[in-house]
Amino acid sequence: MAYILNIETATKNCSVSVAKDGETIVCREMAEQGYSHAEKLHVFIEEVLREADLKFRDLAAIAVSQGPGSYTGLRIGVSAAKGLAFALGIPLIAVDTLAVLAAQAKVSDGIIIPMIDARRMEVYSAIFDVNLHKIREVQAEIVTENSFSELNSKIYFVGDCLEKCKTVLLKENFFFLDEIIYPSANEMSELSDVSYKKNDMVDVAYFEPYYLKDFMIATKSN
């Protein structure tokens, strides 16, 4: 029996769950207020543990969404996860954010393409089969009318940027699952449990989020 605390802060959704053997017991999340991670994350952690009637000492591991996604969101989530794992002396698990997003597409055929908004027409995306096996690695790409045109099977898009993508992704085999779906700690539960059972952990001291692109700070020109 393993209790795992899951932390997802890669997008606007600040999301925390506690799971037992891969099944979510309690989940708290909020996306409506934008990037409220700094204010909400530790509150949500305390709430899920309290509602699950657990103490920090009951946890077997901490899991965190590793990216790609928001630089600030990832930093907040990973910093909290590393701090807890180090203080409690328990393992740290890193979960692919796009796999977490793909897990929300409950389909039985075709392929799944999760996408996270990355400004203008650029997205972070990967390609998975219906069993969440990764077919193509994560990429930062600009979506055009020719994107994914080489794929002939049913394609299900899921993510937080589908409204803009609908304007150019027009092929008949393209299907959009709702307009806005964010990665959630609820879907992390099964994925983190699989990693835990495989002993697939990361080094607490050296682990860094997967930003994919360098973080750029705009400065005023003189």
C-alpha positions as CSV (number, residue, x, y, z in Angstrom):
1,M,0.0,0.0,0.0
2,A,1.5,3.3,-1.1
3,Y,0.2,6.8,-0.6
4,I,1.6,9.3,-3.1
5,L,1.1,13.1,-3.1
6,N,0.8,14.4,-6.7
7,I,1.5,18.0,-7.6
8,E,0.6,19.6,-11.0
9,T,1.4,23.2,-11.6
10,A,2.6,23.3,-15.2
11,T,-0.3,25.4,-16.5
12,K,-2.9,27.7,-15.1
13,N,-4.4,24.8,-13.1
14,C,-3.0,24.5,-9.6
15,S,-3.8,20.9,-8.8
16,V,-2.9,18.5,-5.9
17,S,-4.1,15.0,-5.3
18,V,-3.3,12.2,-2.8
19,A,-3.6,8.7,-4.1
20,K,-3.5,5.2,-2.7
21,D,-2.1,2.5,-5.0
22,G,-2.8,4.6,-8.1
23,E,-6.4,5.6,-7.2
24,T,-7.1,9.3,-6.4
25,I,-8.5,9.7,-2.9
26,V,-8.8,13.5,-2.8
27,C,-8.0,16.1,-5.4
28,R,-8.0,19.9,-5.1
29,E,-7.5,22.2,-8.1
30,M,-8.2,25.7,-9.4
31,A,-7.6,27.2,-12.8
32,E,-10.2,30.0,-12.9
33,Q,-8.0,32.5,-11.1
34,G,-5.0,32.1,-13.4
35,Y,-1.6,31.5,-12.0
36,S,-2.4,31.3,-8.3
37,H,0.0,28.6,-7.5
38,A,2.1,30.5,-5.0
39,E,-1.0,31.2,-2.9
40,K,-2.9,27.9,-3.4
41,L,-0.4,25.1,-3.6
42,H,0.5,24.6,0.1
43,V,-3.1,25.2,1.1
44,F,-4.2,22.4,-1.3
45,I,-1.5,20.1,0.0
46,E,-2.7,20.5,3.6
47,E,-6.4,20.1,2.5
48,V,-6.0,16.9,0.6
49,L,-4.0,15.3,3.4
50,R,-6.4,16.4,6.0
51,E,-9.4,15.1,4.0
52,A,-7.7,11.8,3.4
53,D,-6.9,11.6,7.1
54,L,-3.2,11.3,6.4
55,K,-0.1,12.8,7.8
56,F,3.1,13.7,5.9
57,R,4.8,10.7,7.5
58,D,2.2,8.4,5.8
59,L,3.4,9.3,2.3
60,A,5.5,6.9,0.3
61,A,6.6,9.4,-2.4
62,I,6.0,12.8,-3.8
63,A,5.2,13.1,-7.6
64,V,5.5,16.3,-9.6
65,S,4.5,17.2,-13.1
66,Q,7.8,17.8,-14.8
67,G,6.7,19.9,-17.8
68,P,6.8,21.3,-20.4
69,G,4.7,24.3,-19.3
70,S,4.8,27.6,-17.5
71,Y,8.3,28.5,-16.2
72,T,6.9,30.0,-13.0
73,G,4.3,27.3,-12.5
74,L,6.9,24.5,-12.9
75,R,9.4,26.2,-10.6
76,I,6.8,26.6,-7.8
77,G,5.6,23.0,-8.1
78,V,9.0,21.4,-8.4
79,S,10.5,23.5,-5.6
80,A,7.6,22.4,-3.3
81,A,7.9,18.8,-4.3
82,K,11.7,18.7,-3.8
83,G,11.4,20.4,-0.5
84,L,8.8,17.9,0.8
85,A,10.7,14.8,-0.6
86,F,14.0,16.0,1.0
87,A,12.4,16.9,4.4
88,L,10.5,13.6,4.6
89,G,13.3,11.4,3.2
90,I,11.0,9.9,0.6
91,P,11.5,9.4,-3.2
92,L,10.6,12.1,-5.8
93,I,8.8,11.0,-9.0
94,A,8.7,13.1,-12.2
95,V,5.6,12.7,-14.4
96,D,5.4,13.9,-18.0
97,T,2.9,16.8,-18.1
98,L,1.7,15.9,-21.6
99,A,1.1,12.3,-20.6
100,V,-1.0,13.6,-17.7
101,L,-3.0,15.7,-20.3
102,A,-3.3,12.8,-22.7
103,A,-4.7,10.6,-19.9
104,Q,-7.8,12.9,-19.9
105,A,-8.7,11.8,-23.4
106,K,-10.8,8.7,-22.7
107,V,-10.9,7.2,-26.2
108,S,-10.6,3.6,-27.5
109,D,-9.2,4.2,-31.0
110,G,-6.8,6.5,-33.0
111,I,-4.1,8.5,-31.4
112,I,-4.0,11.3,-28.8
113,I,-2.2,14.6,-29.2
114,P,-2.1,16.7,-26.1
115,M,-1.1,20.3,-26.6
116,I,-0.2,23.1,-24.1
117,D,-0.3,26.7,-25.2
118,A,3.0,28.4,-25.8
119,R,2.1,31.8,-27.1
120,R,0.7,32.8,-30.5
121,M,0.3,29.7,-32.7
122,E,3.1,27.8,-30.9
123,V,2.3,24.7,-28.7
124,Y,4.1,22.0,-26.8
125,S,2.8,18.7,-28.0
126,A,3.6,15.0,-28.1
127,I,1.8,12.0,-29.6
128,F,0.4,9.0,-27.7
129,D,-1.5,5.9,-28.5
130,V,-4.7,5.1,-26.6
131,N,-2.7,3.1,-24.1
132,L,-0.6,6.3,-23.4
133,H,2.5,4.9,-25.0
134,K,4.4,7.8,-26.5
135,I,4.7,7.6,-30.2
136,R,6.5,10.9,-30.7
137,E,8.5,12.9,-28.2
138,V,7.7,16.3,-26.9
139,Q,8.2,19.2,-29.3
140,A,7.7,23.0,-29.4
141,E,6.1,23.6,-32.7
142,I,4.1,26.2,-34.6
143,V,0.6,24.9,-35.6
144,T,-0.2,25.3,-39.3
145,E,-2.7,23.8,-41.7
146,N,-0.1,21.2,-42.6
147,S,0.5,20.1,-39.0
148,F,0.0,16.4,-38.4
149,S,-1.2,16.0,-42.0
150,E,1.0,12.8,-42.4
151,L,-1.2,11.0,-39.8
152,N,-4.2,9.2,-41.3
153,S,-5.8,7.6,-38.3
154,K,-8.3,9.4,-36.0
155,I,-6.5,12.1,-34.1
156,Y,-7.9,13.4,-30.8
157,F,-6.6,16.8,-29.6
158,V,-6.7,17.7,-25.9
159,G,-5.4,20.7,-24.2
160,D,-5.7,24.4,-23.3
161,C,-5.2,25.9,-26.8
162,L,-7.7,24.1,-29.0
163,E,-9.7,27.1,-29.8
164,K,-6.9,28.7,-31.8
165,C,-5.8,25.3,-33.3
166,K,-9.3,24.7,-34.7
167,T,-8.8,27.6,-37.1
168,V,-6.1,25.7,-39.0
169,L,-6.4,22.0,-38.1
170,L,-9.3,21.2,-40.4
171,K,-8.8,17.6,-41.7
172,E,-11.8,15.2,-41.3
173,N,-9.8,12.9,-39.1
174,F,-9.1,15.6,-36.5
175,F,-11.3,15.6,-33.4
176,F,-11.2,18.2,-30.6
177,L,-12.0,17.1,-27.0
178,D,-13.6,20.1,-25.4
179,E,-12.1,23.6,-25.7
180,I,-10.0,23.9,-22.6
181,I,-8.6,21.0,-20.6
182,Y,-5.6,21.4,-18.3
183,P,-3.3,18.8,-16.9
184,S,-4.7,17.6,-13.5
185,A,-3.2,15.8,-10.5
186,N,-6.2,13.5,-10.7
187,E,-4.7,11.9,-13.8
188,M,-1.2,11.8,-12.3
189,S,-2.3,9.2,-9.7
190,E,-2.1,6.2,-11.9
191,L,1.0,7.4,-13.8
192,S,3.0,8.1,-10.6
193,D,2.0,4.8,-9.1
194,V,3.4,3.0,-12.2
195,S,6.7,4.8,-11.8
196,Y,6.8,4.1,-8.0
197,K,6.3,0.4,-8.6
198,K,9.1,0.4,-11.3
199,N,11.3,2.3,-8.8
200,D,11.6,5.1,-11.5
201,M,12.6,8.0,-9.4
202,V,14.6,11.2,-9.9
203,D,17.4,12.7,-7.8
204,V,16.0,15.2,-5.4
205,A,19.1,17.3,-5.4
206,Y,19.6,17.6,-9.2
207,F,16.2,17.3,-10.8
208,E,15.0,20.3,-12.8
209,P,11.7,20.9,-14.7
210,Y,11.5,20.2,-18.4
211,Y,11.1,23.7,-19.7
212,L,11.7,22.7,-23.4
213,K,12.5,26.3,-24.4
214,D,14.9,28.7,-22.6
215,F,13.0,31.2,-20.5
216,M,13.3,34.6,-22.0
217,I,12.9,37.9,-20.0
218,A,11.8,40.8,-22.1
219,T,13.6,44.1,-21.3
220,K,12.9,47.6,-22.4
221,S,15.4,48.8,-25.0
222,N,17.2,52.0,-24.2
